């Protein structure tokens, strides 16, 4: 991957779950760091919900491989200042640990 394509920064969050006194699961997010990446929107949709229009977007985000990124699971999330990306799938694009591709959704979900 060329360094010039890594022109965006995203924060990486890992969920930490606990339970409150009634047994309800509470998710808090642990910031794992911020990395340079390439972000490519691939599909966008709109939905009418409760008399409002909400937009949803599918996005592919690519990173250079590094050990903390190799630990990511679909339970983690990525963030930009106004967007939360919920991870749908993760793949090592090149098997020799050069690049990681993450497919995400943002908009109608927790993002």
C-alpha positions in Angstrom: 0.0 0.0 0.0 1.3 3.4 -0.9 1.8 5.9 1.9 0.0 8.6 -0.1 -3.3 6.6 0.0 -3.2 6.6 3.8 -4.6 10.2 4.1 -7.3 9.8 6.8 -7.0 9.1 10.5 -9.4 6.9 12.5 -9.6 6.1 16.2 -9.9 2.4 17.1 -12.1 1.5 20.0 -12.4 -1.9 21.8 -15.6 -2.7 23.8 -15.4 -3.4 27.5 -18.5 -5.0 28.9 -19.8 -4.9 32.4 -23.1 -5.3 34.2 -25.0 -2.8 36.3 -26.8 -3.7 39.5 -29.9 -5.0 37.6 -27.7 -7.3 35.4 -28.1 -5.2 32.3 -25.0 -5.3 30.1 -23.2 -2.0 29.8 -20.7 -1.4 27.0 -17.9 1.2 27.5 -15.3 1.9 24.8 -11.6 1.7 25.4 -9.5 3.8 23.0 -6.8 1.6 21.4 -5.1 4.4 19.4 -5.4 6.4 16.2 -4.0 5.2 12.8 -3.6 6.4 9.2 -5.9 4.7 6.7 -7.5 4.8 3.3 -11.3 5.2 3.4 -13.5 4.3 0.4 -17.4 4.6 0.6 -18.9 1.9 -1.5 -22.7 2.0 -1.0 -25.2 4.5 0.4 -28.9 4.1 1.3 -31.6 6.2 2.9 -34.5 5.1 5.0 -37.6 6.8 6.2 -38.0 6.1 9.9 -40.4 7.9 12.3 -41.0 10.8 9.8 -37.3 11.4 9.4 -34.7 10.4 6.8 -31.6 8.5 7.9 -28.7 7.6 5.8 -26.6 4.4 6.0 -23.3 3.9 4.3 -21.0 0.9 3.6 -17.3 1.7 3.7 -14.0 -0.1 3.1 -11.2 1.0 5.3 -7.6 -0.2 4.7 -4.6 0.0 7.1 -1.0 -1.1 7.0 -0.8 -4.3 9.0 0.4 -4.0 12.6 -0.1 -6.2 15.7 -2.8 -4.2 17.5 -4.9 -4.0 14.2 -4.5 -7.7 13.8 -6.4 -8.2 17.1 -9.5 -6.4 15.8 -12.8 -8.2 15.8 -16.2 -7.2 14.4 -17.1 -6.2 18.0 -14.7 -3.3 17.8 -15.5 0.0 16.1 -13.6 2.8 14.2 -14.3 6.5 14.7 -13.8 9.8 12.9 -15.0 13.1 14.4 -18.6 12.8 13.2 -18.8 9.2 12.1 -18.8 5.9 14.0 -18.0 2.8 11.8 -19.3 -0.5 13.0 -17.1 -3.3 11.7 -18.8 -6.0 9.6 -15.8 -8.0 8.5 -12.0 -8.0 8.6 -9.6 -9.5 6.1 -5.8 -9.6 5.6 -5.7 -8.5 2.0 -2.2 -9.8 1.5 -1.3 -12.9 3.5 2.3 -11.7 4.3 1.0 -9.2 6.9 1.1 -6.1 4.8 -2.5 -4.8 4.8 -5.8 -5.2 6.6 -9.1 -4.4 5.0 -12.1 -3.6 7.2 -15.7 -3.5 5.9 -17.9 -1.2 8.0 -21.4 0.3 8.2 -22.2 3.8 9.5 -25.4 5.7 9.8 -28.5 3.7 10.8 -26.6 1.6 13.3 -24.7 2.8 16.4 -22.9 5.1 14.1 
